[in-house]
Amino acid sequence: MTREPFDLQKIRRNWERSAATLPVRSPDRLADVKAPLDSYAVGAALLERLRREVFEAFPEQQRTLAPFLVRAERCFEQLRERTASADAAAPDVSELRLQLVAAFDDLEDICEAFLGLRR
């Protein structure tokens, strides 16, 4: 059986179609969620947990995944330093947030590709 290459446009169309049909209402349990006092400490703990879980899930690909995790951690640290030292509404903070989201997106994409290799 030959594997066909990923059709990103097809995946994007499927996501857009699925997202358009999802209900918007949030579960009631989300109304009681309390924000953490130090969101950056919680974020750092979540990044460490993410690193541990990704390495446990893909032990053979640790060397490949490490740069993606380092990129996300660096973006997070830059964001933490920038917001601690100055105006959190500055344009470069918005850019750092976009870079962090992009780093997570790339990490998610490569993890999905590794999951596809297991099938």
N, C-alpha and C positions, 0 to 999 in steps of 0.2 A: 504494500500500500504506500503510495507516495503522498507526502504531505504537501498541501497547497500553502503558498505563502499567505501571511496575514493580509487581509483586505481591510485596511484601516477605515476606509470610507464606509464600508458595509457595517463595521462595528459601530462607527459613529452614528450612522442612521438608525441602527437597532437601539442604541442608548437613547437617542433623541425621541424615538417612537415610544420606548418604554417609559421614559421620564414624563412624557406628555400625558400618560394614562394613570400615573401614580396619584393617589389622594394626597392633598396638601396638609390635612389635619395632623398635628403632632400627637403622639400618645400622651395620655393624662400624666403618666409618670414623669414626663419631662418637665412638667410645670413645677415640680418640687425640687429640681436639681439646684444645688447651691454652688455658686462659683468658688473656685479655690482662692484662698487668700493670696498665695504667691503663684500666679499662673506659670511663671518661668521655672520654678522649682518642680511643679507638676509636669510641665513640658519636658524638662530634662529627664525626669524619671520615666516618662512615657517613651522618650527616645531610647533610653537604655533598655527598657522592656522590648521595644521594637527590634533593637539590635539582637538581643538574646533570642527572641522568637524567630526572627528571620534566619539566624545562624542555625537554630535547632531544626527549622523546617527544611533548610537547604545546606546541609553540612558540606556537600561536595563543591558548592559554588561560593564558599565564603570569600575567596580571593576576588571573585568577580563582583560580589555584592558590596564588599567593603568600601569602594570609592563612592557608591551611591549613598551609603549611610553616612560617610564622612562629609559628603556634600550637604546633606540635610542637617547634620550637626553643626557644621560651620555656618550655614545660613541662620540657624536658630541662635547660635552664640552671637553672631553679628547683630541680629535683631534684638537680643537681650541687652547687649552693650549699648546700642543706639538708643533704645527707649529708656534705659536707665540714665543716660548722660544728657539727654536733650529732649526736644519737642517730639512727642510720639506721633504727631500729626504731620511731620515733615514728609516731603515727597519721597525721600530715599528710604524711609521706613515702609512706605507702601511698596516700593520696588523690592525691598528685602522680603516682605511678606509674599509677593508674587514669586520670588526666587525659591522661597521655602516650599510653596505649594508645587512649583514645578519640580523640585527635587523629590518630593513625595510622589508625585505623578510618575516620574521616571522610575522610582523604586518599585512602585506598584506594577508598572508595565513589565519590568524585567522579572519580577516575581511571578506574574501571570505567564510569562513566556517559559519560565522554568517549570511551572505546573503543567504546561502543555507538553513539555518534553517527557514528563513522567507517564503520560497516558499511553 
